[in-house]
């Protein structure tokens, strides 16, 4: 009876599970997932779960993803996540984080089952993504912070709300910056050095030997009127938590260094941030920040009447979006030159 309730491609891989003594647990999870009372005989294709195998977890902390995680946490039905490589033959999609692919192709499966799609995943910018040339003709889809990715995974976004209120935390200083990896060759280091000639910047983070505890970051940056949301490299759509969490969520005005203003405006309202490129010199920028009156300052928070910040911090949520996007993704395509596509 139970055998008839399971999709054929999942039954095909049950032998590996049985031999390891995990048959009962896996079978029970699949029964709950498939809602067997509604099924009889061989399930039609559209009733089968989409099986997404994460070859290696993108972050150091690997969560428990057994069970119907996407439905339980994010109300995404029909999506089965697993890290069990023995189910490679049954996976519709296999996810490969670039950070775990080093040093080379020996980290990939030896064979790709017919009809299976491979996803290349990265949240780093091209400047911090090495050895891409080795992955030509390998991946079907890309999953990055770029809006033109097959699966778009931003660091954050604004979502509509109905509050119609503005909340500006009490300010005790002018400008702050949290920086962990400071390199003099970066543009942000040059901008900071020249800007600091005209105003004082309160610096926190490992680079200044003032690390902040996990729960201290937002209370600290919220005390500043402005926050230096300087990206470590400048690329299209590369807008990280420096804007979303450290600035907007904290209730401070971001002074951004990254892609052009027009690119930022595709993510947030034009009057919610200050761009370094808005000024002819850093002296002009410093003067603008130091002389701003309270009425003008309050205008930067008008976005709060319509939106609130949503952060993407859980890789489970990001990976579950594959299932939402799956029906509209192009099948049978392979990226011929991943480096060429990404290096913008």
Secondary structure, DSSP 8 states (H G I E B T S, - for coil): -HHHHS-HHHHTTHHHHHHTT-HHHHHHHHHHHHTGGG--SS--GGGS-EEEEEEE-SSSS-----SSHHHHHH---SEEEE--GGGGGG-SEEEEEGGGS-S-GGGS-S---TT-EEEEEE-S-GGG---GGGGTTT-SEEEESSTTSSEE--SEEEEE-S----------EEEEEE-SS--TTSHHHHHHHHHTTTS--EEEBGGGTB---TTTHHHHHTTEEEEEEE-SS--TT---HHHIIIIIITT-EEEEESS-HHHHTTTS-GGGEEEGGGSSSHHHHHHHHHH--HHHHHHTTGGGGTEEEEE---HHHHHHHHHHHGGGS-SS---S-HHHHH--
